[in-house]
Amino acid sequence: EVCYDSIGCFSDSEPWAGTSPEKIGARILLYTNKNPNNFQILHSSDPSTIEASNFQTDKKTQFIIHGFRNKGDESWLVAMCKNMFEVEEVNCICVDWKKGSQTTYTQAANNVHVVGAQMAQMLAMRKLNYSYLPFHLIGHSLGAHVAGEAGRKTLGLGRITGLDPVEANFEGTPEEVRLDPSDTGFVDVIHTDAAPLIPFMGFGTKQQVGPLDFFPKGREEMSGCKKNVLSYKYYSESILNPKGFTTYPCACYRDFESNKCFPCLDEGFPQMGHYADRFAGKTREEQQKFFLNTGDSSKFACWRYGVSVTLSGRTATGQIKVALFGNKGNTRQYIGIIKPGSTLSSEFDADIDVGTIEKVKFLWNNNVVNPTLPRVRAAKITMQKGEEKTEHSTVSFCTFQKGTRICLRPCLRP
């Protein structure tokens, strides 16, 4: 056993053996709405550094903890803070433990418990009766387990978000070693790098960690992206898009892709990322798994729509393209196959929130449908966006020729 002043004693055997706090030299870097570009250094052992800073005791405090090989002033941490400043006034603290993370992986993993204890010391400062409840720890990779250690040592911490908690040395270990639901009141986790280590080189854990575990696009590593960076990019963008990361409960991603997971929960749908704590079902004791698709690297937010169309009449089987129009914009076209008397039910992820759905546009290929038919009749059209559902019965659509396609829009007169 090895002991350090103020943060306690640690076993010097695996997996707790770590570097001394002095060698790690963890720094607490404060950004606020008043100083979004330049940090102020706080010292947990010196309360005067907090009093002299821009730290606001009546505002929420968000801690961002980097992982293996990173550092506390990396651009992505600062960018996440700035996104927070766009939506509210907060204290955004980046925890820099680069001297403990920029080493061999085994040593960095062992340092997690020392850094977590140092964070707990910071959180334990009851200066000016600051409430613990607004504290939110966001940890990436090894930083997720640092957050877990700090939460385990801090009674009443509000929330921990894990961004691709790392697998090696932690998955399958006892709860006191890794991030787990008992570390705080609410734990949510984003998994984007949980493909098997061999042969896909996935480094994140596939183990469910919190009450809410989110698996965007399943849990495979997305092609064209640097490993395990997507989770913090998703989280950062979610701050600016409160409804752009709606997720759906499902047993697996295959079922989700097969359109088996769209029905609404009684509690609604949780949002992956910054606003996950607004989900009414977050207090359930059982662990819950949620899935969603995301956009490309330029814009990740997506809005999922369900469209069900039943045709009647003597129309021929054909391929249609469906686009939704709303008071905020319209989607691109999505392809489906339909024939008279049958129903086309499809779900798709749009890169725009169209707002209130006002109409649906169908495009038919001329070589698939008979363009001489003067009218196509829809027996029923049902459109659903998240928890919203609208149904239109006996809606008529008229045809007109445009290039090589027939476009069907609502008739001006029945």
N, C-alpha and C positions, 0 to 999 in steps of 0.2 A: 504494500500500500504506500502511496505517496500523497503528501498533503501540501496544499498551497494556501497561503494566508488569504482569508476572506471568502474563498470560494469552496473550501472543503477538501476532503480527501477522496482519492480515486484508487481503484485497484490498479496495480502496475502489470497485470496480466491481460491477455486478450479478452474482450476487444476494447478495454478501457485505457490501456497504457497510452499516454499522450505526452505531448511537449508541454513545458511549463508555460503559464500565461505570459510571463515576461518575454519568452522567445517568440511566442505567437504574436504578441503585440497587437491584439485586436483593437480596432479604432471604431468609434461611434460617430458617424458623419451625419449631421443634421441639415436637411434641406427644408425650407418652408416656402410659403407663397411670397414671403419677403426676400428670400435668398434662394431662388430656384436654380441658379447657376453655380454658386459657390457654397461649399459646405462649411459648417461650423463644427469643430471637434468637441464632443462632450466626454467628460470623464466620470465614470460611475463612482469613483472614490472622491470626487471633488464636486459637491453640489453647486458651488459657485459658478462652475462652467455652464450649468443649466440656467441659472438665474441671469447670467450675462448674455445668454443666447436669445434667439428668436423663438424658442420653444414656447408653445401656448398651452397652458394647463387646461384650458376649456375646449380644446379641439381633439379630434381623434389622432391617434398615433399609429403609423404604419411602419413596421420594421421590414426591410428587405435584406435577405441573407444570401449571398452568392454561394456557389458550390466549388467543386474541385477545379483547380487551376485558374479560377477567376480572382477578381479583386473588387473591393467595395466601391470604387469610383469608375467601374466599367460603364460604358455609354448606356447599356440597356437598363441598368438600375436607375440612373439619372432620368432617362426617358420615362420610366414608369412613374417616378415621382412627379414629373412635369405633367403627365396625363392626369394624375390625381389633383394637381393644382388647378386644372381646367374645370373640374366639376365641384370642388369644395376646398375649404381651408383645412389643411391637415399638417401635422408634423410627420415628415417622411424621413426615416432614419435608415441609412445604408450601413450595414455592419461589414467592416473590412477586416477579414482575417487571412489576408493573402499569404502572410508568412507561415501560416498553418495549413493553407490549401495548396500552395505552389511547391509541393514536395512529392514524394512517392504516394501513390494512392493509399497504400496500407497505413502510412503514417498520418495522412490527411484524415482518413476515416477514424483513426484513433483520437485525433485532435478534436473531433466533433463534440465530445463530452466536456472537454475543458472549455471550449468556446461557448457551449450551451450554458455552462455554469456561470461564465462571465456575463452572459446576457441576463441570466436570472438575477444576478447581483444588480444589474442596471434596473431591471423591472421592479426589484424589491425596494427601490428608493421611494419612500412615501412622502416625498417632498411636496408641500402645499396641498396635501390631501388629494393628490391626483388619483382618479379612479383607475383601476386595472381594466375595467370593462371595455374601454375603447381600444385597448391594445390589440393589434392584429399583426401576427408574424407571417411573412411570406418567404418561404425558403425554397431555393432551387437546388436540385441534385443533393449533394451532401448538406447543403444549407437547410433542406427540409428536415433532416434529422437533428441539426443544430436547434432548429425551432422546437422540435419535439422534446429535446433535452431541457431547453429553457422553460417550456410549458410544464413539464413534469415537476420542475422545481419551483414553479410559481403558481400559487393558489389563485383561482379566479380569473385566469387569463381569458380574454374574449374569444379569439379565433386563431387558428393556424391554417394556412394554405400551403400545401405541398405541390411544387412544380417538378414533376418527374423525380420523385424521391429515388435515390440511387439504390440499385439492387445489391451489389457485391458487399459482403460483410454485414448486411442488414436484413435482407429478405429471409423470413423464416426464423429470425432470432426472437428472444423474449421481448415482451413489450417495453421493458425498461431500457432496451438498447436502441430501439428505432422509434420513428414517428408512429403513433397509434391514437385511436379515439380518446383514450383516457388522459391524454396530455393536456386537454383543455375542453372548454364547453362545446366547441364546434370545430371539426376538422373537415376540410374539403381538399380534394387532390385532383390534379390534371395529369393524365398519363399520355404522353406522345412518343415515348421511346422505350416501350415495354415489349418490343419484339424480342425473341430469344437471343441471348448473347452470341450463341453459335447457331446458325452461321450468319445472322443478320447484324451482329454487333450492337444489339440493343442494350443500353446500360441502365435504363429505368426499371423500377420494379413493376411486375404485373400483379402483385399482391394488392388486394383491396385494403386501403389504409384507413379511410375515414368513413363517416356515415354517408358522405356523398363522394363517389369516385367517378370522374368524367373521362370518357374515352373518345376523343374526337377522331373520326375516321377509323374507328376500331382502336387498336393499340399498336398498329404497325408504324414503323418509322416512315415518314412521308419522303418520297423520292425528291431529289433536288434541293434538299434542305440539310444544313449542318445538323449533326446529331444533337438531340435534346435541347435545342434552342426554341423550338416551337411553343413549348408550354409557357415560357415567360413572354413570348410575343403575343400569344393568345390572350394571356391575362392582361397585358398592357393595353391591347386594343379593346378588351371588354370594358375597361373603365369608361371609355367614350361611347360605348354602344350598349346601354343597359338592357336592350331586348334583342341584341344581335347574336347571342350564343345560346339560344333555347335548346334544351336537351330533352331526351326522351328515355324513359325506363325500358330496358330490354335485356333479355338473357344474354344476347351476344350481338356482335355487329352484323353477322349474316342475317339475323332476323330483322334488324333495323333496316338493312338495305332491301329486304323483301317486303317492306311496308307493313310490318306487323306491330309497330310500336307507336303509332300516331295517336291513338285515343288518349283523351285527357285524364290526368289524375285528379282526384278530388281536391288536392292541394294546389293544383296547377302544375306548371313545368318549371324546374329550376333553371337558372341561368348559369352557365359555366363561367367562372372567373370572379370578378370583383363583386358582383351582386348575388353570389350564391347564397349568402346569408339571409336573403329576403324570402327564401323558399320556406313555406309553412311546414313542409314535411321534414325539415332538417333535424328535428328533435327525435325522430324515430330511433329506436335502439338498434334495429338491424341495419347492416351495411347495404347501401343501394348503389346500383351501377347504371350510369346514364351514357347515352351515345348521341352524337351529332356529326354532321358534316360541316366543313368550313370552306371558305373561299380560297383563292390563290394567295400567293405571298404578298400581293399588293394590297389586298383587303380580305381579312379573314371572316368578318361578320357575315352571317347568312340568315335568311328567314325562310322557314319551311312551310310549304303550302300543300294542302291536300285538295285535289280536284276530282270529282266524280261526275261523269256525263253519261246519260242513257239516251240513245236515239230511238225514234220510232219512224215508221214509214217504209218506203221501198228503196232506200238508199243502198248503195253497194258498200261492201267492206272496204275500208281505206285507211290510209295513214293520215293522221292529223297532227298539226303543231298547235300547241296551246300557249297563249300568252295572257297574263292577267293585267288588268288596268285598274288603278286605284287613284285616290285623290292626292297621293304623294309621288306617283310615277308608275311605270309599267315594267314588267319583266321581259326577258328575252323569250324566245319560243322553245317549248319543250315538246318532244315527239311522243306519240302514242298511236296504237292501232285500235279501231273500233268498227263494229258492224251493227246493223239494225237489231233492236231488241236486246242488245248486250250493254254492259256498262263498262266504261273505261274509268278505272280508279287508279290514280297515280299521285305520288308525292314527289315534290322536287324542292331543291334548295336554291332560292334566288339571292342574288347579291344586292338586292334592294328591298326595302320595306315599302310596299305599294300603298300602305295605309288601308283605308276602307276599300274593299274590293267592289268595284262598280260594274265591271263587265269582263267577259272572257272572249278572246278572239281565237278563232280556229282558221288554220290554213290547210287546204287539201291539195294534194298533188293531182294534176289532171289525168295522169296515167293510172290513177288508182280509183278515182271516183268519176262518175258520169257527170260532166259539166252541164248537160242539157236539162237536168232536173231543176225546176224553178225554185224549189223550196225544200229545206231540210228542217225537220222538227225534232226538238229535244224534249223527251218526256220529263226529264228531271236533270237539273244541274245543282250540285252541291259543292260549295267551296269552303275550305276551312283553313284558317291561319292560326296556329297555336290553339288557344282556347276559344277563339272566335269562330262561329259557324253561321253561315247564311245559306238558305235553301230557296231555290226558285223552281216552281212547278210550271209545266206547259209553257216554256219559253221558245218562241220561234226565231229561227235564224235564216236570213236571206242570203243568196249567193250573188256574187258579181265576178266577172272575169278580170284578172289582173296578171298579165304576163302568162306564165305557164301554171298559175295556181288559181284556185277558187277560194276566195276569202268569205267566211261566214260571220256576219255580225248581227246583232239584234235588229229585227225588222222595225221600221218606223211605225208600221201599223200591224195589228194581229191579223 
